[in-house]
Amino acid sequence: MAELKFDITQTIGVLSENAKGWTKELNLVSWNEREPKYDIREWSPDHTRMGKGVTLTNEEFDILKKLINGEEIEDDIDEDKIL
């Protein structure tokens, strides 16, 4: 398995910390030397290990902010085609 490369390019904030010192954080992370994306996941105190998380593009992050703020979201989804 190929080694996963990451670089936390900007720490935005810590959401919580557990008893073992791991923190759930919102950061901008560059994965495998690609453009940084918004990332929410748990990190060990020294940031050498990580838990599963969610990575969002700038567009997805903007939509998430709007959803949290209760703003109307324009979409191009045909709701008649949804089960």
C-alpha positions in Angstrom: 0.0 0.0 0.0 1.3 3.4 -1.0 2.2 5.8 1.8 -0.3 8.6 2.4 1.3 12.0 2.4 -0.5 14.9 4.1 0.3 18.5 5.1 -1.9 20.5 7.4 -1.6 23.8 5.6 -3.9 25.7 8.0 -5.4 24.9 11.4 -8.8 26.5 11.5 -9.9 25.2 14.9 -10.3 22.5 17.5 -13.9 21.2 17.9 -13.3 18.9 20.9 -10.7 16.9 22.8 -11.0 13.4 24.3 -9.5 12.0 27.5 -6.5 10.6 25.5 -5.6 14.0 24.1 -6.8 13.4 20.6 -8.5 16.4 19.1 -11.3 16.7 16.5 -10.2 19.5 14.2 -11.2 21.6 11.2 -8.1 22.1 9.0 -7.1 22.7 5.5 -5.1 19.6 4.5 -3.1 18.8 1.4 -3.4 15.1 0.6 -0.6 13.6 -1.5 0.7 17.0 -2.5 -2.7 18.1 -4.0 -4.6 21.3 -3.5 -5.6 21.7 0.2 -9.2 20.8 1.1 -11.3 21.4 4.2 -10.9 18.4 6.5 -12.7 17.3 9.8 -11.2 14.4 11.7 -9.5 13.4 14.9 -5.7 13.8 15.3 -3.3 12.4 17.8 -1.6 15.0 20.0 1.5 15.1 17.8 -0.5 15.0 14.5 1.3 11.8 13.3 -1.8 9.6 13.5 -5.4 10.3 12.5 -8.9 8.9 12.6 -11.4 8.6 9.9 -12.7 11.9 8.7 -14.5 14.0 6.1 -12.8 16.0 3.4 -14.7 18.8 1.6 -14.0 20.9 -1.5 -14.3 24.7 -1.2 -17.7 24.4 -2.9 -18.9 21.7 -0.5 -17.7 23.7 2.5 -19.6 26.7 1.3 -22.8 24.7 1.0 -22.2 23.2 4.5 -21.8 26.7 5.9 -25.1 27.7 4.2 -26.9 24.7 5.5 -25.7 25.3 9.1 -26.8 29.0 8.8 -30.2 27.9 7.6 -29.8 29.6 4.2 -31.6 28.5 1.1 -29.5 26.2 -1.2 -30.0 26.2 -4.9 -29.6 22.8 -6.5 -30.0 21.2 -9.8 -31.3 17.9 -8.4 -34.5 16.6 -10.0 -36.4 15.5 -6.8 -38.8 13.4 -8.9 -35.9 11.1 -9.7 -35.1 10.5 -6.1 -36.4 7.2 -4.6 
